Amino acid sequence: MNRSLSIRSKKGSSSGEKSAPKHRFTIASLRGAQQPDLSKKLFKIIKSENHAIGAYEAAARERVGIAQQLSEWGEATEDEAISEISDKLGVLLAEIAEQEDLYAQALEEYRGILKQIRNTESSVQPSRDHKAKVSDEIAKLKYKEPQSTKIVQLEQELVRAEAQSLVAEAQLSNITRQKFKEAYDHHFAATIERAEKQIILAKHARRLLNLVDDTPIVPGDVHPAFAEVEASRQVLTDAEDDLRNYELHVEPIHSYSGNLGVGAMPGSAAGPVPESTTYESNTRSESPVGESAFDTAGSAPYPLEEADRVERQENIPTQEVPHVG
C-alpha cells in the first residue's frame, strides 16, 4: 500500500499567486445564436454548466496548492507540533480537493445526458417549422386565391406534416422525461457522495487538531516534545479506511422508461425500474488518501465537444499541479 503521509513539497518551493480564470469570448460563444428556438434555453444551461465545472476544477487545483502551502508554513514555524499536524492536515485538505475534482467529472457526465435532450429538441424544430410554414401558405392562399387547386395539395401536405410532427413531439416528450430524470439522478447522487466523503475527511481533520497542545507557556518555558506522531498517522489511516469502505446510499429514482423501444416509442410493457442505475460511485479500491488525480480527459461517457474543450483550456491558468505524496 503506497499511501502518502505528507503533502510537503520535496523541492521546498511554494506555488505563486494565480489569477482567477475568466470567461473569454470565442467564436464558439456564437453557437448559442445558431441554435433552433426549441433548444436555445437548454443550450444555455449546458453552456453555463461548462463554466461551473471549470470553476470546480479550478477550485480543486487551488485547494491542493493551499494544502501544500499550509504544510510548508507549518514546517517554517519550527514548532514540532504545528509542523507535524499542518502536514497531516495538508494531506486531508488535498483529498477534500480531489473530491471536488471527481465531482466535476461526474457533472460532465450529467451534462452529457442533458445534451441528448438538447439534440432531440434540435431535431424536432424542423418538423414544427415545416408544419407552421404549410399552415401559413394555406392561410395566404385562402385569402388571396380561395379557388386555387393548390390549396388541396397543401392541405394534404399539412396532414402529412402534422402526422410527422406528432411522432416527433412524442419522441421529444419521451426522451425529455427519461433523460431529465437520468441527468439529475446522476447530478444529485454525485453531490451526495462528494458531500459525505468531504464530511468524513473534515471530521478526521478535526481529530488532528485535538493533538495540538495549546496550553499557554510563560517566557523561558517550552512546550513538551510532540509525542503524537503515531496518533496523527493513525488519523490518516482511519480516514483512508473510511473512504475505502464508503458506500453511497441514496433514495432510488424509479424509471418506467425500460419499455422505451426503437425511435423513442413505447415497446413491450414493463414495470418501473426500482433502482438508480445511472450513477457509479467514485469510490476507489486503492488507498485514496494522499493521492491526487486531476486527469479528466476522456473520463465521461459523453465526450466534451471541441468548443467546450477549447473554452475549458482557455479558462485554466497555466500552473503546475503539485503532486501529493
Sequence and secondary structure as in RCSB ss.txt:
>XXXX:A:sequence
MNRSLSIRSKKGSSSGEKSAPKHRFTIASLRGAQQPDLSKKLFKIIKSENHAIGAYEAAARERVGIAQQLSEWGE
ATEDEAISEISDKLGVLLAEIAEQEDLYAQALEEYRGILKQIRNTESSVQPSRDHKAKVSDEIAKLKYKEPQSTK
IVQLEQELVRAEAQSLVAEAQLSNITRQKFKEAYDHHFAATIERAEKQIILAKHARRLLNLVDDTPIVPGDVHPA
FAEVEASRQVLTDAEDDLRNYELHVEPIHSYSGNLGVGAMPGSAAGPVPESTTYESNTRSESPVGESAFDTAGSA
PYPLEEADRVERQENIPTQEVPHVG
>XXXX:A:secstr
    S    SS               GGGGGGGGS GGGHHHHHHHHHHHHHHHHHHHHHHHHHHHHHHHHHHHH
HTT HHHHHHHHHHHHHHHHHHHHHHHHHHHHHHHHHHHHHHHHHHHHHHHHHHHHHHHHHHHHHHHHH TT TH
HHHHHHHHHHHHHHHHHHHHHHHHHHHHHHHHHHHHHHHHHHHHHHHHHHHHHHHHHHHTTS      TT     
   HHHHHHHHHHHHHHHHT         B GGGB GGG B S    B S  S      SS  TT      TT S
SS   HHHHHHHHHHS         
